[in-house]
Amino acid sequence: MRGQGRSRSRTWFGAALALLMSAFALTPGAARADDDTPRRCSAGYVALTFDDGPTELTPAYLKALRDAGRVRATFFVTGSFAQARPDGTRRIAAEGHHLGNHSYTHPNLVQLDEAAAFAELRDTSRVVRAQTGRAPKLFRPPFGSTDARTREQAARLGMTEVIWTADTVDWSGIPAETIVANALTVRAGGIVLLHDGLPATLTAIPAIVRGLAERGLCPGRIVHSPTPVEAWPGLTFHAKAARW
């Protein structure tokens, strides 16, 4: 009798434990308890972009992004720099960031003849593909100088043209605090222009990420926008930020 009582007790305990576990189990499609991305990013996403790399500071930029919360960004690389620093290009890709095409020698593409302009884009895509195994899908014209021909050439190479909606003007020698303030003018879906290789920009990265978080904004990836996005009066493009 005592044995049967112990058996019934074990059976009851097992059933009760199973019921308790099922009560706390996640239903299909429910959000994981440790995935608070929707809450943190309640206001949406913005894209952090860095032009003109890779440079000797690129590893430090990547570390700053990791330390800020494993933030991912888009690096628009200059082909000649990528050719000279293949480890930098590979490391950007290996750490989960997107690589974009920023021309080979950073000219004003609109001022070049058709063949020379196309070569600037083609050669950069070839370098990135040779170094990472994937050709870039995004393109940013140097200085934001573009026209219908430039966009058509980028499209021929399978790339979407990306301008920006928040210019930090970090290239001008302004301090990190001003870079942060300029970056934080961005709105949900917008794209922030920054540059690789600048110590002040490197210093600004953690504060930019914190400032975005305080507004409920998270760094995101760049995707095609079916509706035009205004960079400045008279210039639109078709790209926006979305969740990675």
MDAnalysis code that builds the backbone (N, CA, C; Angstrom):
import MDAnalysis as mda
import numpy as np

u = mda.Universe.empty(732, n_residues=244, atom_resindex=np.repeat(np.arange(244), 3), trajectory=True)
u.add_TopologyAttr("name", ["N", "CA", "C"] * 244)
u.add_TopologyAttr("resid", np.arange(1, 245))
u.add_TopologyAttr("resname", ["MET", "ARG", "GLY", "GLN", "GLY", "ARG", "SER", "ARG", "SER", "ARG", "THR", "TRP", "PHE", "GLY", "ALA", "ALA", "LEU", "ALA", "LEU", "LEU", "MET", "SER", "ALA", "PHE", "ALA", "LEU", "THR", "PRO", "GLY", "ALA", "ALA", "ARG", "ALA", "ASP", "ASP", "ASP", "THR", "PRO", "ARG", "ARG", "CYS", "SER", "ALA", "GLY", "TYR", "VAL", "ALA", "LEU", "THR", "PHE", "ASP", "ASP", "GLY", "PRO", "THR", "GLU", "LEU", "THR", "PRO", "ALA", "TYR", "LEU", "LYS", "ALA", "LEU", "ARG", "ASP", "ALA", "GLY", "ARG", "VAL", "ARG", "ALA", "THR", "PHE", "PHE", "VAL", "THR", "GLY", "SER", "PHE", "ALA", "GLN", "ALA", "ARG", "PRO", "ASP", "GLY", "THR", "ARG", "ARG", "ILE", "ALA", "ALA", "GLU", "GLY", "HIS", "HIS", "LEU", "GLY", "ASN", "HIS", "SER", "TYR", "THR", "HIS", "PRO", "ASN", "LEU", "VAL", "GLN", "LEU", "ASP", "GLU", "ALA", "ALA", "ALA", "PHE", "ALA", "GLU", "LEU", "ARG", "ASP", "THR", "SER", "ARG", "VAL", "VAL", "ARG", "ALA", "GLN", "THR", "GLY", "ARG", "ALA", "PRO", "LYS", "LEU", "PHE", "ARG", "PRO", "PRO", "PHE", "GLY", "SER", "THR", "ASP", "ALA", "ARG", "THR", "ARG", "GLU", "GLN", "ALA", "ALA", "ARG", "LEU", "GLY", "MET", "THR", "GLU", "VAL", "ILE", "TRP", "THR", "ALA", "ASP", "THR", "VAL", "ASP", "TRP", "SER", "GLY", "ILE", "PRO", "ALA", "GLU", "THR", "ILE", "VAL", "ALA", "ASN", "ALA", "LEU", "THR", "VAL", "ARG", "ALA", "GLY", "GLY", "ILE", "VAL", "LEU", "LEU", "HIS", "ASP", "GLY", "LEU", "PRO", "ALA", "THR", "LEU", "THR", "ALA", "ILE", "PRO", "ALA", "ILE", "VAL", "ARG", "GLY", "LEU", "ALA", "GLU", "ARG", "GLY", "LEU", "CYS", "PRO", "GLY", "ARG", "ILE", "VAL", "HIS", "SER", "PRO", "THR", "PRO", "VAL", "GLU", "ALA", "TRP", "PRO", "GLY", "LEU", "THR", "PHE", "HIS", "ALA", "LYS", "ALA", "ALA", "ARG", "TRP"])
u.atoms.positions = np.array([
    [0.833, -1.204, 0.000],
    [0.000, 0.000, 0.000],
    [0.872, 1.260, 0.000],
    [1.948, 1.212, 0.840],
    [2.800, 2.388, 0.853],
    [3.454, 2.589, -0.511],
    [3.805, 1.475, -1.184],
    [4.411, 1.585, -2.517],
    [3.450, 2.186, -3.525],
    [2.161, 1.730, -3.434],
    [1.178, 2.280, -4.362],
    [0.961, 3.763, -4.096],
    [1.003, 4.173, -2.808],
    [0.830, 5.590, -2.470],
    [1.955, 6.438, -3.030],
    [3.194, 5.910, -2.933],
    [4.330, 6.654, -3.494],
    [4.194, 6.765, -4.997],
    [3.708, 5.689, -5.632],
    [3.540, 5.709, -7.086],
    [2.520, 6.756, -7.501],
    [1.363, 6.785, -6.748],
    [0.339, 7.773, -7.084],
    [0.855, 9.181, -6.847],
    [1.673, 9.392, -5.798],
    [2.231, 10.709, -5.509],
    [3.152, 11.176, -6.628],
    [4.002, 10.230, -7.117],
    [4.910, 10.592, -8.219],
    [4.119, 10.952, -9.464],
    [3.046, 10.172, -9.718],
    [2.221, 10.438, -10.902],
    [1.564, 11.808, -10.802],
    [1.017, 12.108, -9.600],
    [0.367, 13.411, -9.426],
    [1.367, 14.554, -9.557],
    [2.569, 14.368, -8.990],
    [3.582, 15.423, -9.058],
    [4.017, 15.671, -10.500],
    [4.200, 14.575, -11.258],
    [4.611, 14.719, -12.656],
    [3.566, 15.454, -13.469],
    [2.285, 15.124, -13.235],
    [1.217, 15.778, -13.984],
    [1.143, 17.261, -13.630],
    [1.302, 17.550, -12.339],
    [1.235, 18.948, -11.905],
    [2.386, 19.757, -12.491],
    [3.592, 19.148, -12.518],
    [4.751, 19.839, -13.068],
    [4.563, 20.120, -14.548],
    [4.026, 19.119, -15.265],
    [3.796, 19.307, -16.695],
    [2.796, 20.423, -16.943],
    [1.750, 20.486, -16.116],
    [0.745, 21.532, -16.272],
    [1.338, 22.903, -16.004],
    [2.189, 22.965, -14.963],
    [2.819, 24.237, -14.642],
    [3.727, 24.714, -15.760],
    [4.502, 23.776, -16.337],
    [5.409, 24.149, -17.425],
    [4.644, 24.600, -18.653],
    [3.522, 23.924, -18.934],
    [2.746, 24.301, -20.117],
    [2.130, 25.668, -19.955],
    [1.832, 26.051, -18.717],
    [1.223, 27.360, -18.483],
    [2.183, 28.483, -18.830],
    [3.497, 28.218, -18.679],
    [4.493, 29.242, -18.960],
    [5.119, 29.089, -20.346],
    [4.731, 28.067, -21.058],
    [5.323, 27.846, -22.377],
    [4.850, 28.915, -23.341],
    [5.726, 29.277, -24.312],
    [5.371, 30.264, -25.325],
    [4.536, 29.606, -26.407],
    [3.503, 30.276, -26.803],
    [2.711, 29.785, -27.928],
    [3.435, 30.096, -29.214],
    [3.140, 29.340, -30.299],
    [3.826, 29.609, -31.563],
    [3.652, 31.060, -31.977],
    [4.760, 31.696, -32.366],
    [4.719, 33.061, -32.843],
    [4.784, 34.100, -31.737],
    [4.743, 33.671, -30.482],
    [4.811, 34.643, -29.390],
    [6.221, 35.189, -29.280],
    [6.341, 36.409, -28.771],
    [7.658, 37.032, -28.632],
    [8.430, 36.350, -27.529],
    [9.716, 36.122, -27.737],
    [10.565, 35.564, -26.700],
    [10.748, 36.592, -25.608],
    [10.870, 36.090, -24.359],
    [10.999, 36.999, -23.219],
    [12.268, 37.824, -23.305],
    [13.335, 37.251, -23.920],
    [14.591, 37.981, -23.967],
    [14.739, 38.793, -25.239],
    [13.701, 38.824, -26.077],
    [13.754, 39.617, -27.301],
    [12.919, 40.876, -27.091],
    [13.580, 41.958, -26.618],
    [12.852, 43.189, -26.348],
    [13.048, 44.201, -27.455],
    [13.450, 43.724, -28.647],
    [13.693, 44.635, -29.755],
    [12.488, 45.515, -30.071],
    [11.270, 44.963, -30.194],
    [10.131, 45.833, -30.492],
    [9.947, 46.937, -29.465],
    [10.182, 46.623, -28.181],
    [10.024, 47.634, -27.139],
    [11.123, 48.687, -27.240],
    [12.360, 48.237, -27.409],
    [13.473, 49.184, -27.486],
    [13.383, 50.067, -28.719],
    [12.862, 49.518, -29.791],
    [12.834, 50.216, -31.077],
    [11.420, 50.694, -31.410],
    [10.695, 51.116, -30.388],
    [9.283, 51.459, -30.565],
    [9.063, 52.607, -31.541],
    [10.064, 53.493, -31.685],
    [9.918, 54.631, -32.588],
    [10.395, 54.329, -33.997],
    [11.067, 53.176, -34.190],
    [11.497, 52.797, -35.530],
    [13.001, 52.627, -35.657],
    [13.481, 52.744, -36.890],
    [14.878, 52.447, -37.202],
    [15.493, 53.561, -38.039],
    [16.785, 53.742, -37.876],
    [17.554, 54.653, -38.711],
    [18.822, 53.919, -39.138],
    [19.419, 54.355, -40.216],
    [20.627, 53.702, -40.712],
    [21.846, 54.584, -40.461],
    [22.861, 54.010, -39.818],
    [24.143, 54.681, -39.652],
    [25.039, 54.273, -40.815],
    [25.581, 55.243, -41.524],
    [26.419, 54.939, -42.682],
    [27.750, 55.669, -42.570],
    [28.809, 54.997, -43.029],
    [30.156, 55.543, -42.959],
    [30.781, 55.489, -44.355],
    [31.178, 56.643, -44.863],
    [31.799, 56.745, -46.183],
    [33.317, 56.764, -46.081],
    [33.959, 56.475, -47.210],
    [35.386, 56.741, -47.437],
    [36.353, 55.756, -46.802],
    [35.916, 54.595, -46.410],
    [36.831, 53.612, -45.856],
    [37.199, 52.576, -46.898],
    [37.868, 51.520, -46.469],
    [38.395, 51.346, -45.104],
    [39.644, 52.197, -44.877],
    [39.849, 52.566, -43.609],
    [40.993, 53.373, -43.212],
    [41.708, 52.685, -42.057],
    [42.752, 53.302, -41.580],
    [43.478, 52.724, -40.439],
    [42.622, 52.741, -39.170],
    [41.583, 53.564, -39.139],
    [40.707, 53.623, -37.974],
    [39.508, 52.681, -38.066],
    [39.342, 52.008, -39.189],
    [38.181, 51.129, -39.343],
    [38.077, 50.099, -38.218],
    [39.151, 49.414, -37.812],
    [39.017, 48.466, -36.691],
    [38.484, 49.120, -35.425],
    [38.906, 50.352, -35.157],
    [38.426, 51.057, -33.965],
    [36.945, 51.401, -34.099],
    [36.514, 51.774, -35.292],
    [35.087, 52.028, -35.549],
    [34.283, 50.756, -35.275],
    [34.760, 49.641, -35.766],
    [34.040, 48.380, -35.575],
    [33.955, 48.022, -34.099],
    [35.020, 48.256, -33.367],
    [34.994, 47.987, -31.932],
    [33.999, 48.910, -31.223],
    [33.989, 50.183, -31.608],
    [33.053, 51.125, -30.991],
    [31.611, 50.703, -31.242],
    [31.323, 50.209, -32.427],
    [29.966, 49.750, -32.740],
    [29.618, 48.499, -31.940],
    [30.583, 47.590, -31.780],
    [30.350, 46.398, -30.953],
    [30.078, 46.797, -29.504],
    [30.926, 47.673, -28.992],
    [30.808, 48.067, -27.598],
    [29.521, 48.840, -27.324],
    [28.973, 49.477, -28.351],
    [27.738, 50.248, -28.185],
    [26.500, 49.358, -28.206],
    [26.701, 48.050, -28.300],
    [25.564, 47.127, -28.296],
    [25.487, 46.278, -29.551],
    [26.662, 45.945, -30.081],
    [26.727, 45.154, -31.314],
    [25.889, 45.797, -32.415],
    [26.065, 47.096, -32.543],
    [25.361, 47.871, -33.561],
    [25.932, 47.540, -34.932],
    [25.047, 47.396, -35.908],
    [25.485, 47.174, -37.285],
    [25.219, 48.417, -38.122],
    [26.065, 48.637, -39.104],
    [25.983, 49.841, -39.928],
    [26.262, 49.473, -41.385],
    [26.246, 50.488, -42.236],
    [26.583, 50.307, -43.645],
    [27.824, 51.133, -43.953],
    [28.838, 50.490, -44.498],
    [30.084, 51.154, -44.862],
    [30.162, 51.282, -46.380],
    [30.129, 52.519, -46.870],
    [30.284, 52.765, -48.305],
    [31.775, 52.954, -48.578],
    [32.390, 51.916, -49.118],
    [33.845, 51.920, -49.260],
    [34.283, 52.495, -50.598],
    [35.433, 53.137, -50.565],
    [36.074, 53.634, -51.776],
    [36.958, 52.525, -52.322],
    [36.791, 52.207, -53.598],
    [37.454, 51.040, -54.174],
    [38.958, 51.034, -54.016],
    [39.606, 52.172, -54.238],
    [41.065, 52.214, -54.131],
    [41.515, 51.971, -52.690],
    [40.727, 52.452, -51.704],
    [41.058, 52.197, -50.305],
    [40.848, 50.725, -49.960],
    [39.775, 50.153, -50.480],
    [39.513, 48.736, -50.234],
    [40.606, 47.868, -50.852],
    [41.072, 48.270, -52.036],
    [42.152, 47.530, -52.681],
    [43.418, 47.569, -51.835],
    [43.657, 48.692, -51.198],
    [44.865, 48.857, -50.381],
    [44.733, 48.219, -48.996],
    [43.487, 48.086, -48.512],
    [43.259, 47.535, -47.169],
    [42.229, 46.409, -47.218],
    [42.566, 45.307, -47.863],
    [41.589, 44.211, -47.988],
    [41.146, 43.637, -46.649],
    [42.022, 43.647, -45.658],
    [41.634, 43.129, -44.340],
    [40.519, 43.977, -43.732],
    [40.555, 45.283, -44.010],
    [39.510, 46.154, -43.499],
    [38.161, 45.829, -44.103],
    [38.127, 45.633, -45.414],
    [36.878, 45.284, -46.090],
    [36.339, 43.953, -45.584],
    [37.214, 42.978, -45.488],
    [36.785, 41.652, -45.025],
    [36.279, 41.702, -43.591],
    [36.924, 42.490, -42.775],
    [36.504, 42.556, -41.372],
    [35.139, 43.230, -41.246],
    [34.889, 44.267, -42.032],
    [33.572, 44.914, -42.021],
    [32.490, 43.882, -42.316],
    [32.712, 43.095, -43.362],
    [31.724, 42.087, -43.743],
    [31.613, 40.989, -42.694],
    [32.747, 40.554, -42.162],
    [32.740, 39.454, -41.191],
    [31.999, 39.817, -39.918],
    [31.970, 41.087, -39.570],
    [31.300, 41.514, -38.347],
    [29.829, 41.856, -38.571],
    [29.323, 41.535, -39.751],
    [27.891, 41.638, -39.988],
    [27.394, 42.953, -40.543],
    [28.300, 43.831, -40.917],
    [27.888, 45.110, -41.490],
    [27.665, 44.962, -42.995],
    [26.945, 45.897, -43.570],
    [26.752, 45.900, -45.015],
    [27.828, 46.758, -45.679],
    [28.237, 46.342, -46.858],
    [29.208, 47.086, -47.649],
    [28.517, 47.717, -48.843],
    [28.794, 48.990, -49.057],
    [28.256, 49.686, -50.218],
    [29.381, 50.205, -51.086],
    [29.031, 50.595, -52.304],
    [29.975, 51.091, -53.303],
    [29.997, 52.618, -53.248],
    [31.206, 53.192, -53.101],
    [31.344, 54.649, -53.026],
    [32.287, 55.168, -54.106],
    [32.348, 54.437, -55.225],
    [33.226, 54.738, -56.359],
    [34.651, 54.290, -56.068],
    [35.505, 54.337, -57.080],
    [36.868, 53.832, -56.919],
    [37.847, 54.913, -56.453],
    [37.725, 56.133, -56.994],
    [38.678, 57.198, -56.626],
    [37.996, 58.427, -56.033],
    [36.696, 58.350, -55.763],
    [35.933, 59.434, -55.138],
    [35.852, 60.693, -56.006],
    [35.536, 60.560, -57.293],
    [35.374, 61.752, -58.119],
    [33.927, 62.237, -58.094],
    [33.690, 63.383, -58.701],
    [32.323, 63.813, -58.973],
    [31.887, 63.085, -60.244],
    [31.085, 62.062, -60.085],
    [30.748, 61.190, -61.209],
    [30.024, 61.921, -62.332],
    [29.267, 62.919, -61.985],
    [28.497, 63.663, -62.994],
    [29.438, 64.381, -63.963],
    [30.634, 64.708, -63.516],
    [31.576, 65.443, -64.350],
    [32.435, 64.545, -65.232],
    [32.317, 63.218, -65.074],
    [33.090, 62.283, -65.892],
    [32.307, 61.885, -67.127],
    [33.028, 61.408, -68.153],
    [32.307, 60.867, -69.298],
    [31.703, 59.520, -68.907],
    [30.816, 59.017, -69.738],
    [30.031, 57.842, -69.380],
    [30.894, 56.624, -69.056],
    [31.899, 56.369, -69.894],
    [32.739, 55.188, -69.688],
    [33.533, 55.286, -68.388],
    [34.082, 56.458, -68.111],
    [34.890, 56.636, -66.902],
    [34.028, 56.527, -65.644],
    [32.829, 57.089, -65.710],
    [31.927, 57.026, -64.558],
    [31.525, 55.585, -64.262],
    [31.218, 54.845, -65.311],
    [30.817, 53.450, -65.106],
    [31.969, 52.630, -64.551],
    [33.178, 52.890, -65.017],
    [34.356, 52.153, -64.529],
    [34.561, 52.378, -63.035],
    [34.265, 53.586, -62.549],
    [34.394, 53.874, -61.117],
    [33.512, 52.947, -60.283],
    [32.307, 52.714, -60.755],
    [31.383, 51.848, -60.021],
    [31.730, 50.379, -60.220],
    [31.967, 50.008, -61.459],
    [32.262, 48.604, -61.779],
    [33.502, 48.118, -61.045],
    [34.560, 48.906, -61.051],
    [35.817, 48.455, -60.445],
    [35.693, 48.311, -58.933],
    [34.935, 49.177, -58.302],
    [34.737, 49.055, -56.859],
    [33.939, 47.806, -56.527],
    [32.896, 47.540, -57.296],
    [32.109, 46.327, -57.062],
    [32.962, 45.079, -57.245],
    [33.853, 45.103, -58.215],
    [34.730, 43.954, -58.440],
    [35.664, 43.737, -57.248],
    [36.205, 44.818, -56.700],
    [37.100, 44.701, -55.551],
    [36.360, 44.117, -54.354],
    [35.187, 44.663, -54.065],
    [34.430, 44.179, -52.915],
    [34.047, 42.711, -53.096],
    [33.645, 42.347, -54.289],
    [33.279, 40.948, -54.526],
    [34.485, 40.035, -54.383],
    [35.632, 40.455, -54.887],
    [36.831, 39.621, -54.791],
    [37.253, 39.436, -53.331],
    [37.044, 40.447, -52.514],
    [37.503, 40.387, -51.126],
    [36.514, 39.724, -50.184],
    [35.233, 39.790, -50.507],
    [34.211, 39.283, -49.579],
    [33.332, 38.190, -50.157],
    [33.399, 37.989, -51.466],
    [32.553, 36.986, -52.100],
    [31.199, 37.506, -52.538],
    [30.902, 38.769, -52.233],
    [29.609, 39.341, -52.584],
    [29.786, 40.752, -53.123],
    [29.147, 41.048, -54.231],
    [29.171, 42.408, -54.760],
    [28.193, 43.276, -53.976],
    [28.487, 44.549, -53.814],
    [27.588, 45.429, -53.061],
    [26.253, 45.631, -53.772],
    [25.216, 45.788, -52.980],
    [23.869, 46.047, -53.495],
    [23.454, 47.504, -53.312],
    [24.297, 48.273, -52.618],
    [24.000, 49.672, -52.349],
    [25.115, 50.546, -52.911],
    [24.755, 51.750, -53.310],
    [25.722, 52.670, -53.919],
    [25.453, 54.086, -53.416],
    [26.526, 54.780, -53.055],
    [26.408, 56.197, -52.701],
    [27.359, 57.010, -53.559],
    [26.846, 57.977, -54.306],
    [27.727, 58.814, -55.129],
    [28.534, 59.771, -54.268],
    [29.816, 59.940, -54.540],
    [30.607, 60.918, -53.789],
    [29.966, 62.301, -53.835],
    [29.991, 62.975, -52.714],
    [29.429, 64.325, -52.562],
    [27.904, 64.357, -52.720],
    [27.284, 63.209, -52.899],
    [25.856, 63.186, -53.181],
    [25.531, 63.708, -54.564],
    [26.540, 63.805, -55.410],
    [26.360, 64.340, -56.759],
    [25.905, 63.222, -57.696],
    [24.713, 63.343, -58.215],
    [24.144, 62.262, -59.014],
    [23.233, 62.821, -60.098],
    [22.884, 61.965, -61.022],
    [21.917, 62.315, -62.066],
    [21.321, 61.021, -62.604],
    [20.476, 61.131, -63.610],
    [19.796, 59.947, -64.140],
    [20.794, 58.932, -64.679],
    [21.865, 59.402, -65.319],
    [22.863, 58.478, -65.858],
    [23.544, 57.696, -64.746],
    [23.906, 58.381, -63.665],
    [24.569, 57.724, -62.542],
    [23.671, 56.652, -61.935],
    [22.403, 56.986, -61.750],
    [21.465, 56.009, -61.185],
    [21.286, 54.813, -62.121],
    [21.271, 55.066, -63.423],
    [21.112, 53.966, -64.382],
    [22.333, 53.059, -64.362],
    [23.525, 53.633, -64.243],
    [24.738, 52.821, -64.191],
    [24.771, 51.973, -62.916],
    [24.362, 52.562, -61.803],
    [24.302, 51.797, -60.560],
    [23.315, 50.643, -60.687],
    [22.176, 50.908, -61.307],
    [21.162, 49.867, -61.483],
    [21.685, 48.742, -62.369],
    [22.481, 49.067, -63.368],
    [23.061, 48.037, -64.249],
    [23.932, 47.066, -63.459],
    [24.509, 47.565, -62.373],
    [25.363, 46.730, -61.524],
    [24.592, 46.149, -60.343],
    [23.269, 46.279, -60.375],
    [22.432, 45.682, -59.337],
    [22.425, 46.446, -58.031],
    [22.655, 47.776, -58.093],
    [22.760, 48.554, -56.872],
    [21.657, 49.611, -56.775],
    [21.212, 49.837, -55.551],
    [20.272, 50.905, -55.236],
    [21.045, 52.130, -54.776],
    [20.710, 53.282, -55.327],
    [21.380, 54.511, -54.915],
    [20.872, 54.963, -53.546],
    [21.805, 55.344, -52.675],
    [21.479, 55.768, -51.318],
    [22.120, 57.134, -51.064],
    [21.302, 58.127, -50.739],
    [21.850, 59.430, -50.345],
    [21.799, 59.487, -48.806],
    [21.217, 60.503, -48.214],
    [21.100, 60.574, -46.757],
    [20.028, 61.584, -46.397],
    [19.569, 61.522, -45.170],
    [18.575, 62.486, -44.689],
    [19.084, 63.295, -43.502],
    [20.197, 62.893, -42.910],
    [20.819, 63.637, -41.809],
    [22.321, 63.692, -42.058],
    [22.832, 64.889, -42.326],
    [24.252, 65.089, -42.617],
    [24.943, 65.584, -41.360],
    [25.881, 64.802, -40.836],
    [26.584, 65.218, -39.618],
    [27.655, 66.272, -39.884],
    [28.062, 66.428, -41.141],
    [29.123, 67.360, -41.534],
    [30.399, 67.075, -40.748],
    [30.615, 65.817, -40.408],
    [31.777, 65.451, -39.586],
    [33.101, 65.682, -40.290],
    [33.082, 65.709, -41.618],
    [34.308, 65.911, -42.391],
    [34.891, 67.312, -42.198],
    [34.103, 68.241, -41.655],
    [34.508, 69.645, -41.602],
    [35.389, 69.985, -40.406],
    [35.658, 69.012, -39.525],
    [36.507, 69.269, -38.379],
    [35.759, 69.702, -37.131],
    [34.442, 69.556, -37.120],
    [33.652, 69.928, -35.946],
    [33.885, 68.931, -34.813],
    [33.623, 69.323, -33.565],
    [33.852, 68.413, -32.438],
    [32.818, 67.301, -32.373],
    [33.138, 66.283, -31.588],
    [32.266, 65.111, -31.477],
    [30.872, 65.489, -31.005],
    [30.771, 66.447, -30.085],
    [29.462, 66.835, -29.556],
    [28.546, 67.366, -30.655],
    [29.120, 68.116, -31.598],
    [28.321, 68.654, -32.693],
    [27.944, 67.556, -33.679],
    [28.849, 66.613, -33.895],
    [28.538, 65.464, -34.748],
    [27.346, 64.707, -34.183],
    [27.356, 64.493, -32.876],
    [26.249, 63.787, -32.219],
    [24.950, 64.555, -32.411],
    [24.986, 65.845, -32.149],
    [23.779, 66.661, -32.283],
    [23.240, 66.619, -33.707],
    [24.117, 66.691, -34.687],
    [23.681, 66.637, -36.085],
    [23.082, 65.279, -36.436],
    [23.707, 64.219, -35.923],
    [23.195, 62.872, -36.208],
    [21.805, 62.683, -35.626],
    [21.565, 63.250, -34.464],
    [20.304, 63.020, -33.771],
    [19.153, 63.856, -34.313],
    [19.398, 64.579, -35.401],
    [18.281, 65.226, -36.097],
    [17.532, 64.239, -36.982],
    [18.059, 63.037, -37.123],
    [17.453, 62.040, -38.001],
    [16.085, 61.620, -37.471],
    [15.201, 61.273, -38.399],
    [13.880, 60.768, -38.048],
    [13.770, 59.296, -38.407],
    [12.760, 58.656, -37.901],
    [12.560, 57.225, -38.177],
    [12.556, 56.971, -39.683],
    [13.276, 55.925, -40.072],
    [13.411, 55.591, -41.483],
    [14.541, 56.306, -42.175],
    [15.151, 57.289, -41.491],
    [16.176, 58.104, -42.109],
    [17.558, 57.476, -42.128],
    [18.468, 58.161, -42.809],
    [19.827, 57.660, -43.036],
    [20.829, 58.736, -42.632],
    [21.758, 58.377, -41.754],
    [22.737, 59.318, -41.205],
    [24.051, 59.191, -41.966],
    [24.587, 60.331, -42.411],
    [25.872, 60.352, -43.108],
    [27.002, 60.637, -42.125],
    [27.928, 59.689, -42.030],
    [29.155, 59.824, -41.248],
    [30.321, 59.392, -42.131],
    [31.536, 59.577, -41.639],
    [32.713, 59.209, -42.432],
    [33.680, 58.371, -41.601],
    [34.319, 57.431, -42.284],
    [35.356, 56.598, -41.683],
    [36.643, 57.419, -41.594],
    [37.481, 57.068, -40.617],
    [38.801, 57.651, -40.539],
    [38.922, 58.948, -39.768],
    [37.852, 59.398, -39.091],
    [37.887, 60.664, -38.368],
    [37.830, 60.414, -36.861],
    [38.826, 60.852, -36.095],
    [38.830, 60.605, -34.649],
    [37.584, 61.158, -33.948],
    [37.111, 62.331, -34.341],
    [35.937, 62.909, -33.687],
    [34.695, 62.063, -33.948],
    [34.580, 61.528, -35.143],
    [33.438, 60.663, -35.462],
    [33.503, 59.385, -34.647],
    [34.696, 58.829, -34.522],
    [34.884, 57.643, -33.692],
    [34.423, 57.912, -32.260],
    [34.805, 59.043, -31.712],
    [34.400, 59.414, -30.359],
    [32.891, 59.573, -30.243],
    [32.249, 60.015, -31.321],
    [30.809, 60.308, -31.300],
    [29.929, 59.065, -31.329],
    [30.446, 57.941, -31.787],
    [29.608, 56.760, -32.013],
    [28.810, 56.338, -30.779],
    [29.422, 56.169, -29.601],
    [28.624, 55.722, -28.451],
    [27.492, 56.675, -28.096],
    [27.756, 57.986, -28.151],
    [26.728, 58.970, -27.798],
    [25.609, 59.000, -28.835],
    [25.940, 58.769, -30.088],
    [24.895, 58.707, -31.114],
    [23.963, 57.542, -30.833],
    [24.526, 56.384, -30.550],
    [23.705, 55.196, -30.288],
    [22.851, 55.406, -29.040],
    [23.436, 55.984, -27.993],
    [22.667, 56.255, -26.775],
    [21.536, 57.245, -27.039],
    [21.842, 58.289, -27.800],
    [20.829, 59.290, -28.104],
    [19.672, 58.718, -28.903],
    [19.980, 57.852, -29.834],
    [18.918, 57.187, -30.598],
    [18.062, 56.327, -29.682],
    [18.718, 55.578, -28.790],
    [17.991, 54.692, -27.878],
    [17.048, 55.479, -26.975],
    [17.467, 56.647, -26.551],
    [16.613, 57.469, -25.694],
    [15.349, 57.916, -26.417],
    [15.407, 57.938, -27.741],
    [14.240, 58.307, -28.545],
    [13.473, 57.084, -29.053],
    [13.889, 55.903, -28.618],
    [13.223, 54.693, -29.077],
    [13.595, 54.287, -30.480],
    [14.740, 54.766, -30.961],
    [15.210, 54.450, -32.308],
    [16.381, 53.480, -32.244],
    [16.425, 52.553, -33.187],
    [17.513, 51.574, -33.257],
    [18.209, 51.664, -34.606],
    [19.524, 51.431, -34.654],
    [20.212, 51.345, -35.942],
    [19.675, 50.181, -36.757],
    [19.436, 50.405, -38.034],
    [18.875, 49.372, -38.895],
    [19.610, 49.272, -40.213],
    [19.114, 48.397, -41.053],
    [19.712, 48.205, -42.375],
    [18.989, 49.060, -43.407],
    [19.580, 49.202, -44.574],
    [19.004, 50.004, -45.647],
    [18.266, 49.089, -46.617],
    [17.028, 49.446, -46.909],
    [16.207, 48.688, -47.843],
    [15.626, 49.642, -48.879],
    [15.079, 49.063, -49.934],
    [14.440, 49.869, -50.978],
    [13.172, 50.524, -50.446],
    [12.957, 51.771, -50.806],
    [11.724, 52.474, -50.456],
    [10.898, 52.662, -51.724],
    [9.676, 52.134, -51.770],
    [8.854, 52.306, -52.973],
    [8.450, 53.752, -53.210],
    [8.438, 54.551, -52.143],
    [8.107, 55.964, -52.298],
    [9.380, 56.796, -52.224],
    [9.439, 57.915, -52.932],
    [10.655, 58.741, -52.918],
    [10.938, 59.316, -51.540],
    [12.221, 59.405, -51.219],
    [12.678, 60.007, -49.974],
    [13.468, 61.259, -50.346],
    [13.168, 62.367, -49.681],
    [13.860, 63.616, -50.018],
    [15.161, 63.749, -49.244],
    [16.258, 63.890, -49.985],
    [17.552, 64.180, -49.360],
    [17.637, 65.678, -49.075],
    [17.354, 66.465, -50.067],
    [17.241, 67.918, -49.950],
    [16.367, 68.379, -51.107],
    [15.879, 69.609, -51.088],
    [14.969, 70.052, -52.160],
    [15.556, 69.827, -53.550],
    [14.840, 69.094, -54.349],
    [15.278, 68.825, -55.710],
    [15.953, 67.476, -55.899],
    [16.235, 66.763, -54.818],
    [16.874, 65.449, -54.943],
    [16.159, 64.421, -54.074],
    [15.690, 63.370, -54.698],
    [15.077, 62.263, -53.967],
    [15.787, 60.964, -54.319],
    [15.605, 59.983, -53.466],
    [16.154, 58.652, -53.709],
    [15.170, 57.643, -53.148],
    [15.457, 56.357, -53.342],
    [14.498, 55.319, -52.960],
    [15.127, 54.324, -51.983],
    [15.440, 54.784, -50.793],
    [16.005, 53.898, -49.766],
    [15.589, 54.423, -48.406],
    [15.486, 53.494, -47.447],
    [15.104, 53.855, -46.087],
    [15.687, 52.828, -45.115],
    [15.591, 53.124, -43.829],
    [16.085, 52.205, -42.798],
    [14.962, 51.286, -42.323],
    [15.334, 50.046, -42.040],
    [14.392, 49.057, -41.527],
    [15.132, 48.149, -40.553],
    [14.391, 47.287, -39.869],
    [14.991, 46.371, -38.906],
    [15.933, 45.392, -39.606],
    [17.060, 45.081, -38.941],
    [17.995, 44.105, -39.496],
    [17.323, 42.749, -39.567],
])
